[in-house]
Amino acid sequence: MVRVTGSASVIGLGLVVAGCASTDADWRERYLEKERDAGVVSSQLTEERNAHATAVAQLEEAKARISDLEKENEALKSRPAEAALAPAPAPAAVSDGAVSDTLERLRKGGMDAHETADGNIAIVLPSDITFSPGSKDLSGTGKKAVDQVAKELEGPFSGNTVRVEGHTDGDPIRRSKFADNFELGAERALSVVRYLVQHHKVAPERLIAASRGETVPVADNKSDKGKARNRRVEVVVVVPRDAAAAK
């Protein structure tokens, strides 16, 4: 018969206690691991929800853009038919006497107008008033001046081609973003053309932007007053000389 001594009982009890402690520690570690896993899953779920919301917003934006483009496309399709129904007016034929009368009328209206060397009608916009110094952007006063010219282009000259010429003084470009006077003249002419198209709906096909740089002075470039006169934009209305030329 085997006897169980007191020391053996103590050892057995110690093993049971140790086993229980180890099991508790394992369960605690597993619990913490599950909590960490749940946190990761929660973060991933939040990210996916945010990504989904962003995708939905982008889709709605794309749908709206497509709708706008479809409307613009329909509007463009209708324009040729409208143009066929309402053909552009033919340019008015102008005799030599009529040119003089037109110039007189423009001058009485406060415009600086003259007949060009090729027999057309030019309305002069001084650059010092129309543009800020060294800038291609129309000033507030410049916009009002172009508004006045636009009334002529939409009225008496509604069928005529218009050549917008940029002119400069003879001083070379030194401290400016423009490469030379031709570029400055071109940019100012383009500013006038764009303003006529965007704000007065003048048909772009009627307009020509050109630069003459410093090559066509109207005054001496040796004086400040002369230079100021040379800095200008001329809105040139191209007019036929007789009725046959208008057809």
C-alpha positions in Angstrom: 0.0 0.0 0.0 1.4 3.4 -1.1 1.2 6.3 1.2 0.7 9.9 0.0 2.9 12.0 2.1 2.1 15.6 3.0 4.9 16.9 0.7 3.4 15.2 -2.3 0.1 16.8 -1.6 1.6 20.2 -1.5 3.4 19.7 -4.7 0.2 18.6 -6.4 -1.7 21.6 -5.2 1.1 23.9 -6.4 0.8 22.4 -9.9 -2.9 22.9 -10.0 -2.5 26.5 -8.9 0.2 27.1 -11.4 -1.9 25.6 -14.1 -4.9 27.9 -13.2 -2.6 30.9 -13.3 -1.2 29.9 -16.7 -4.8 29.4 -18.1 -5.9 32.9 -16.9 -2.9 34.5 -18.5 -3.6 32.7 -21.8 -7.2 33.8 -21.7 -6.2 37.4 -20.9 -3.7 37.4 -23.8 -6.3 36.0 -26.2 -8.9 38.6 -25.0 -6.4 41.5 -25.6 -5.5 40.0 -29.0 -9.2 39.9 -30.0 -9.6 43.5 -28.9 -6.7 44.5 -31.1 -8.1 42.6 -34.0 -11.5 44.3 -33.5 -9.8 47.7 -33.4 -8.1 47.0 -36.7 -11.3 45.8 -38.3 -13.1 48.9 -37.1 -10.5 51.2 -38.6 -10.6 49.3 -41.9 -14.4 49.6 -41.9 -14.2 53.3 -41.3 -11.7 53.8 -44.1 -13.9 51.8 -46.5 -17.0 53.8 -45.5 -15.1 57.0 -46.2 -13.8 55.7 -49.5 -17.3 54.7 -50.5 -18.7 58.2 -49.6 -16.0 59.8 -51.6 -16.7 57.5 -54.6 -20.4 58.3 -54.4 -19.7 62.1 -54.3 -17.4 61.8 -57.3 -20.0 59.8 -59.2 -22.7 62.4 -58.6 -20.3 65.1 -59.7 -19.5 63.2 -62.9 -23.2 62.7 -63.6 -23.8 66.4 -63.2 -20.9 67.2 -65.5 -22.2 64.8 -68.1 -25.6 66.4 -67.9 -24.1 69.8 -68.4 -22.1 68.6 -71.4 -25.1 67.0 -73.0 -27.0 70.3 -72.7 -24.1 72.2 -74.2 -23.9 69.6 -77.0 -27.6 70.1 -77.8 -27.2 73.8 -77.8 -24.3 73.5 -80.3 -26.3 71.3 -82.5 -29.0 73.9 -82.8 -26.7 76.7 -83.8 -26.1 75.7 -87.4 -29.9 75.6 -88.0 -30.3 79.0 -86.3 -27.6 80.4 -88.5 -29.2 79.0 -91.6 -32.5 80.6 -90.6 -30.9 84.0 -89.9 -27.9 84.6 -92.2 -25.4 87.2 -91.1 -26.0 90.6 -92.5 -23.9 91.7 -95.5 -21.4 94.5 -94.8 -22.7 97.9 -95.7 -21.1 99.5 -98.8 -19.6 102.9 -98.1 -18.8 105.5 -100.6 -16.0 108.1 -100.1 -18.6 110.6 -99.1 -20.2 108.2 -96.7 -16.9 107.6 -95.0 -16.5 111.3 -94.3 -20.1 111.4 -92.9 -19.4 108.4 -90.7 -16.2 109.9 -89.4 -17.9 113.1 -88.6 -20.7 111.3 -86.8 -18.2 109.3 -84.7 -16.2 112.4 -83.8 -19.4 114.2 -82.7 -20.0 111.2 -80.4 -16.7 111.8 -78.7 -14.6 109.2 -80.6 -11.2 109.7 -82.1 -11.8 108.3 -85.6 -9.9 108.6 -88.9 -9.7 107.0 -92.3 -6.9 104.6 -92.7 -4.4 104.4 -95.6 -6.3 101.5 -97.1 -9.6 103.4 -96.9 -11.2 101.9 -93.8 -12.5 103.5 -90.7 -10.4 103.4 -87.5 -11.5 104.2 -84.0 -8.6 105.0 -81.7 -8.3 103.9 -78.1 -5.4 105.5 -76.4 -3.4 102.8 -74.5 -2.6 105.1 -71.6 -6.3 105.3 -70.8 -7.4 101.9 -72.0 -4.7 99.9 -70.2 -2.7 100.1 -66.9 1.0 101.0 -67.5 2.9 97.9 -68.7 -0.3 95.8 -68.6 -2.3 93.9 -71.3 -5.5 94.0 -69.1 -8.2 96.6 -69.9 -8.7 99.2 -67.2 -12.2 100.3 -66.0 -12.0 103.3 -68.3 -10.8 101.1 -71.1 -13.8 98.8 -70.8 -16.1 101.8 -71.0 -14.3 102.9 -74.1 -14.7 99.5 -75.7 -18.4 99.4 -74.7 -18.9 102.6 -76.7 -17.1 101.1 -79.7 -19.2 97.9 -79.4 -22.4 99.9 -79.9 -21.1 100.8 -83.4 -20.1 97.2 -84.2 -23.5 96.0 -83.1 -25.3 98.8 -84.9 -24.1 100.6 -88.0 -21.2 98.2 -88.6 -23.0 95.0 -87.6 -22.0 93.2 -90.9 -18.5 94.4 -91.2 -15.2 92.6 -90.5 -13.2 94.4 -87.7 -9.4 94.4 -87.4 -8.1 95.3 -83.9 -4.6 96.6 -84.1 -2.2 97.1 -81.2 0.4 99.9 -81.5 3.2 100.9 -79.2 5.7 103.7 -78.9 9.3 103.3 -80.1 10.9 102.5 -76.7 12.2 98.9 -76.5 10.8 96.6 -73.9 13.2 96.4 -71.0 11.5 95.5 -67.7 8.4 93.6 -68.7 7.1 90.1 -69.2 6.6 90.9 -72.9 9.4 89.9 -75.3 9.1 93.0 -77.5 6.7 95.7 -78.7 5.0 93.4 -81.1 4.1 91.0 -78.3 2.7 93.9 -76.2 0.7 95.2 -79.1 -0.7 91.7 -79.9 -1.7 91.0 -76.3 -3.5 94.4 -76.0 -5.3 93.8 -79.3 -6.3 90.3 -78.1 -7.7 91.8 -74.8 -10.0 94.1 -76.8 -11.1 91.2 -79.1 -11.8 88.9 -76.1 -13.8 91.6 -74.3 -15.9 92.2 -77.5 -16.6 88.5 -77.7 -17.3 87.7 -74.1 -19.2 90.9 -73.0 -20.9 92.0 -76.2 -21.3 88.7 -78.1 -19.6 90.0 -81.2 -19.1 87.0 -83.6 -15.5 85.9 -83.3 -15.3 85.2 -87.1 -15.8 89.0 -87.7 -12.7 89.9 -85.6 -9.0 90.0 -86.4 -6.4 90.7 -83.8 -3.1 92.1 -85.1 0.0 93.9 -83.8 1.8 96.7 -85.6 4.3 97.2 -82.7 6.1 100.5 -83.1 6.1 100.4 -86.9 3.2 102.8 -87.6 3.8 105.8 -85.4 1.4 108.8 -85.7 3.7 111.2 -83.8 7.4 111.7 -82.9 8.8 109.2 -80.5 11.2 111.7 -79.1 8.7 113.4 -76.8 6.5 112.0 -74.1 3.5 113.5 -75.7 4.3 111.9 -79.0 5.0 108.5 -77.4 1.6 108.7 -75.6 -0.1 109.2 -79.0 1.7 106.2 -80.5 0.6 103.9 -77.7 -2.9 103.0 -78.9 -5.3 100.3 -80.1 -7.1 101.0 -83.3 -10.4 99.3 -84.0 -10.5 99.2 -87.8 -13.9 98.7 -89.5 -13.3 97.1 -92.9 -15.8 98.6 -95.4 -16.5 97.8 -99.0 -16.1 100.7 -101.4 -19.3 100.1 -103.4 -22.4 98.0 -103.6 -20.7 95.4 -105.8 -18.0 94.8 -103.2 -20.6 94.1 -100.6 -22.0 91.1 -102.4 
